[in-house]
Amino acid sequence: MAKKKVELTEEQKKRNAEILARLAEESRKLKEETRALQEEVRRNRRRKKGKQQ
């Protein structure tokens, strides 16, 4: 069964673009925060290893 092609209005296209941009920005922020946390954990591990020796 063939799917019916859906035509979006300009308003819907604009709204979708805004939502996708927001999601992309949130994804970028999460990746940035994750990297920062990982780096912090690495630094803490190195510090602890130095104290133990």
ABEGO torsion letter per residue (X at the ends): XBBBBBBBBAAAAAAAAAAAAAAAAAAAAAAAAAAAAAAAAAAAAAAAAAAAX
